[in-house]
Amino acid sequence: MTFHDTHLPHYQFREYHTITVRAKPERIYPMIRSFDFSGSKLIKILFMLRGLPAVMVRMEGVQKEKFVLLQEQMNTEIIIGLIGQFWKPDGNLKVFSPAEFATIDEPGHAKATWNFRLVPQADTTVVETETRIHCTDSEALRKFSRYWFLIRPFSGLIRREMLKAIKKSAER
């Protein structure tokens, strides 16, 4: 069971990626919390194309951009949430508290969760990242479906690049 199962158990869209890292969770987790992904030109370009500020290439920056830390268990998992109309240029992002995330169900919006989860193995750690999106009504589902069709390949590319950067740094 992951934090997703608590915060967004029902969803219409999902993106999941994983990588195996030769390091312990205690080494990897702090990197996820404070990692600066700006070293990846690809990530910077993709964020810029989406119109997202450069500050978002750090987890702290992600949280400043209306992503809300929903739950965290040190060295195991972190999950953030976002509510908005992602298909709009400004995203029409909502401000909410972690406790409000589960109960907000405003029509015409989508709720998203994004986690990093660390699963220790014998001499390695599997680092997982999953994104889930739930649309609050059929109108939001229709609009998000078109948006997701265009953005999904790039969304997955960003996450795979993040995982590679974490692996490279942790294995140094």
C-alpha positions as CSV (number, residue, x, y, z in Angstrom):
1,M,0.0,0.0,0.0
2,T,1.3,3.4,-1.0
3,F,0.4,7.0,0.1
4,H,-1.5,7.1,-3.3
5,D,-4.0,4.6,-1.9
6,T,-4.8,7.0,0.9
7,H,-4.8,10.3,-1.0
8,L,-6.1,9.3,-4.5
9,P,-7.3,5.7,-4.6
10,H,-9.6,6.4,-7.6
11,Y,-8.1,7.9,-10.8
12,Q,-8.4,7.8,-14.5
13,F,-4.8,8.4,-15.5
14,R,-1.6,7.0,-14.2
15,E,2.1,7.3,-15.0
16,Y,4.6,5.0,-13.3
17,H,8.4,4.7,-13.5
18,T,11.0,2.8,-11.6
19,I,14.8,2.5,-11.4
20,T,17.1,0.4,-9.3
21,V,19.9,2.2,-7.4
22,R,22.9,0.8,-5.8
23,A,22.5,2.7,-2.6
24,K,20.5,2.6,0.6
25,P,17.2,4.5,1.1
26,E,19.0,6.7,3.8
27,R,21.3,8.0,1.1
28,I,18.7,8.4,-1.6
29,Y,15.8,10.0,0.3
30,P,17.6,13.2,1.2
31,M,18.5,13.6,-2.4
32,I,14.9,13.4,-3.5
33,R,13.9,16.0,-0.9
34,S,16.5,18.5,-2.0
35,F,17.8,17.3,-5.4
36,D,18.4,20.0,-7.9
37,F,17.4,18.7,-11.3
38,S,18.6,21.8,-13.0
39,G,21.7,19.9,-14.1
40,S,19.5,18.2,-16.7
41,K,19.2,20.4,-19.7
42,L,16.3,18.2,-20.9
43,I,14.3,18.7,-17.7
44,K,14.8,22.4,-17.9
45,I,13.7,22.6,-21.5
46,L,10.6,20.5,-20.9
47,F,9.6,22.6,-17.8
48,M,10.2,25.7,-19.9
49,L,8.0,24.4,-22.7
50,R,5.2,23.6,-20.3
51,G,5.5,27.2,-19.0
52,L,6.6,26.0,-15.5
53,P,9.0,28.2,-13.6
54,A,12.7,27.1,-13.4
55,V,12.4,26.9,-9.6
56,M,10.4,23.7,-10.0
57,V,13.4,21.7,-10.9
58,R,13.9,21.3,-7.1
59,M,11.5,19.6,-4.8
60,E,11.3,22.7,-2.6
61,G,10.4,24.7,-5.7
62,V,7.7,22.2,-6.6
63,Q,6.1,22.8,-3.3
64,K,6.2,26.6,-3.7
65,E,4.3,26.3,-7.0
66,K,1.0,25.1,-5.2
67,F,2.0,21.5,-5.0
68,V,1.2,20.5,-1.4
69,L,3.1,18.0,0.7
70,L,0.4,15.5,1.6
71,Q,2.4,13.0,3.5
72,E,6.0,11.9,4.1
73,Q,7.7,9.0,5.8
74,M,11.5,9.5,6.0
75,N,13.5,7.2,3.8
76,T,10.4,5.5,2.5
77,E,8.0,7.8,0.6
78,I,6.9,11.3,-0.1
79,I,3.7,12.4,-1.9
80,I,2.7,15.8,-3.1
81,G,-0.7,16.9,-4.5
82,L,-2.0,19.5,-6.9
83,I,-5.5,20.6,-7.8
84,G,-6.4,22.6,-10.9
85,Q,-7.3,22.8,-14.5
86,F,-4.0,21.7,-15.9
87,W,-5.1,22.0,-19.5
88,K,-5.3,25.8,-19.1
89,P,-2.1,27.8,-19.7
90,D,-2.0,29.0,-16.0
91,G,-3.3,25.7,-14.7
92,N,-5.9,27.5,-12.5
93,L,-4.2,26.0,-9.5
94,K,-6.0,25.8,-6.2
95,V,-4.6,26.6,-2.8
96,F,-5.5,23.9,-0.2
97,S,-4.2,22.3,2.9
98,P,-3.2,18.6,3.1
99,A,-6.3,17.8,5.1
100,E,-8.5,19.4,2.4
101,F,-7.1,17.4,-0.5
102,A,-9.3,14.4,-0.1
103,T,-12.5,16.4,0.3
104,I,-12.1,18.9,-2.5
105,D,-14.2,17.8,-5.5
106,E,-14.9,21.0,-7.4
107,P,-16.5,20.4,-10.8
108,G,-14.3,21.1,-13.8
109,H,-11.0,20.3,-12.1
110,A,-8.4,17.6,-11.8
111,K,-6.6,16.3,-8.7
112,A,-3.1,15.0,-9.1
113,T,-0.7,13.2,-6.8
114,W,3.0,12.5,-7.4
115,N,5.1,10.3,-5.2
116,F,8.6,9.0,-4.8
117,R,8.8,5.7,-3.0
118,L,11.9,3.7,-1.9
119,V,11.7,-0.1,-1.7
120,P,14.9,-1.5,-0.2
121,Q,16.3,-4.7,-1.7
122,A,19.4,-6.7,-0.6
123,D,22.1,-4.3,-1.9
124,T,20.0,-1.9,-3.8
125,T,16.9,0.3,-3.6
126,V,14.1,0.4,-6.1
127,V,13.0,4.0,-6.5
128,E,9.5,4.3,-7.8
129,T,7.6,7.4,-8.9
130,E,4.0,7.4,-9.7
131,T,1.6,10.2,-10.8
132,R,-2.2,9.7,-10.6
133,I,-4.9,12.1,-11.9
134,H,-8.5,12.1,-11.0
135,C,-10.9,14.3,-12.9
136,T,-13.9,15.5,-10.9
137,D,-16.5,15.3,-13.7
138,S,-17.0,14.4,-17.4
139,E,-16.1,17.9,-18.6
140,A,-12.8,17.9,-16.8
141,L,-12.2,14.3,-18.0
142,R,-12.7,15.3,-21.6
143,K,-10.4,18.3,-21.4
144,F,-7.7,16.5,-19.4
145,S,-7.8,13.6,-21.8
146,R,-6.8,15.9,-24.7
147,Y,-4.2,17.6,-22.6
148,W,-2.8,14.2,-21.4
149,F,-2.6,12.9,-24.9
150,L,-0.1,15.7,-25.7
151,I,1.8,16.0,-22.5
152,R,2.1,12.4,-21.3
153,P,5.2,11.5,-23.3
154,F,7.0,14.5,-21.9
155,S,5.7,13.9,-18.4
156,G,7.2,10.4,-18.5
157,L,10.4,11.7,-20.0
158,I,10.8,14.2,-17.1
159,R,10.3,11.5,-14.5
160,R,12.7,9.1,-16.2
161,E,15.3,11.8,-16.3
162,M,14.7,12.6,-12.7
163,L,15.2,8.9,-11.7
164,K,18.4,8.7,-13.8
165,A,19.8,11.8,-12.1
166,I,18.9,10.4,-8.6
167,K,20.6,7.1,-9.5
168,K,23.7,8.9,-10.9
169,S,24.1,11.0,-7.9
170,A,23.4,8.3,-5.3
171,E,25.8,5.9,-6.9
172,R,28.8,8.3,-6.9
